[in-house]
């Protein structure tokens, strides 16, 4: 397989074929992220992609899921993306679903008919990095999208019948915006009403703008109990129809995997007890956290 640079996938795509159709990220300007700083954004040729699929096809009967990389495969022109998905289906005929990362900008560029066409070609899940529901925070981290963009993107994905997994970042507002970040993220999620929510915790990474701001004192990361309070607020104030909510990413202090709204009351009781009793022993130790 022709992999260029470091590659990344959601934890739930551990058993998927990772197909790199672009390199890098079309935005690549978020102040907290250096995932794709080692490469510029490029679209791979159909020849390279087809060669990868030919190689994978010897295991076709075992491949049920494909994850499209890198950071924002959905940004491709519709004709190119359709050609790629047709190749995927040609070489992997036993496939159940195709998934990809996306941001609001790329989702909103697609028409309803285009998203429906992609769904017909087995694009059945989009992982959407929303990060926050607070416009001040989104502006500070140079996300290149707004709260309303995130909500409108969710409506388009739902209309197309594509499964929607939204990622939000605990701590991304720093101490200064922690409360508003959590409250506004909760109300944004309510309006988006996605199928899945993944809450990750910000880890300051060297060679990023936010890391430099933390060194200069311009940005202060909330402590572990303040981060836990953000998690509690998001769960408490969100009103979701039927959502699998998780904070089991390696970055999180408290791994949980719950169904909302049914598990809300019990989960809040557990989090409140940890916060009120300052139970640090219930939280993941620093050495076991990771990106």
Buried (B, 14 or more C-beta within 10 A) or exposed (E): EEEBBEBBBBEBBEEBBBBBBBBBBBBBEBBBBBBBBEBEBEBBEEEBBBEBBEEBBEEBEEBEBBBBBBBBBBBBEBEBBBBBBEBBBEBBEEBEBBBBBBBBBBBBBBEEEBBBBBBEBBBBBBBBBBBBBBBBBBEBBBBBBBBEBBBBBBBBBBEBEBBBBBBBBBBBBBEBBBBBBBBBBBBBBBBBBBBBBBBBBBBBBEEBBBBBBBEEEEBEBBEBBBBBBBBBBBBBBBEBEEBBBBBEBBBBBBEBEBEBBEBBEEBBEBBBEBBEEEEEEBBBEEEEBEE
